[in-house]
Amino acid sequence: MPGGLAVLAAAGALTAVLGALLGLLQAEARRAMAMLATALCGLAAAGLATASRTAVTGAVLTWGGLRRRGRRRESADAAPHR
């Protein structure tokens, strides 16, 4: 693994671990979910950095799932209230 990808993999793994640990320590569900999203992004970055076919596929599917959930929430917030 080239030097830049090794740094990205290490940073992604560190983000995943810290995000998960901080998520476990949160008292509010909203903050815990934010930390879970941070941990998943770190996991996806680490997967992309390894450049194996399986890891990249998992990272892209994870990232796509996170993006889809965010759009659904935004469209629900934009709906007029009756």
C-alpha positions in Angstrom: 0.0 0.0 0.0 1.5 3.4 -1.0 2.3 5.9 1.8 -0.8 8.2 1.2 -3.2 5.3 1.2 -1.7 3.9 4.4 -2.2 7.3 6.1 -5.8 7.4 4.8 -6.4 3.8 6.1 -5.0 4.7 9.5 -7.0 7.9 9.8 -10.2 6.1 8.7 -9.7 3.3 11.2 -8.9 5.8 14.0 -12.1 7.8 13.1 -14.1 4.6 13.1 -12.9 3.6 16.5 -13.2 7.0 18.1 -16.6 7.6 16.6 -17.9 4.3 17.9 -16.5 4.9 21.4 -17.9 8.4 21.6 -21.2 7.1 20.3 -21.4 4.7 23.2 -20.8 7.5 25.7 -23.5 9.8 24.5 -26.7 10.2 26.6 -28.8 11.6 23.7 -29.9 9.4 20.9 -29.4 12.2 18.3 -25.7 12.6 19.3 -25.1 8.9 19.4 -26.5 8.6 15.8 -24.2 11.4 14.7 -21.2 9.5 16.2 -22.4 6.3 14.5 -22.4 8.2 11.1 -18.9 9.4 11.8 -17.7 5.9 12.6 -19.3 4.6 9.4 -17.6 7.3 7.3 -14.3 6.4 8.9 -14.9 2.7 8.1 -15.7 3.6 4.5 -12.6 5.7 4.2 -10.5 2.9 5.5 -12.1 0.5 3.1 -11.4 2.8 0.1 -7.8 3.1 1.2 -7.2 -0.6 1.2 -8.1 -0.7 -2.6 -9.3 -4.3 -2.5 -12.4 -5.0 -4.5 -14.5 -6.2 -1.6 -13.5 -3.3 0.7 -14.2 -0.7 -2.0 -17.5 -2.2 -2.8 -18.5 -2.2 0.9 -17.3 1.4 1.3 -19.3 2.6 -1.7 -22.5 0.8 -0.6 -22.1 2.1 3.0 -21.5 5.7 1.8 -24.5 5.4 -0.6 -26.7 4.2 2.2 -25.8 7.2 4.4 -26.4 9.7 1.6 -29.8 8.2 0.8 -31.0 8.5 4.4 -29.9 12.1 4.6 -31.9 13.0 1.4 -35.0 11.3 2.7 -34.8 13.4 5.9 -34.2 16.7 4.0 -37.2 16.1 1.7 -39.4 15.3 4.7 -38.3 18.5 6.4 -39.1 20.5 3.2 -42.7 19.3 3.1 -45.2 22.0 4.1 -46.9 21.5 7.4 -50.6 21.4 7.6 
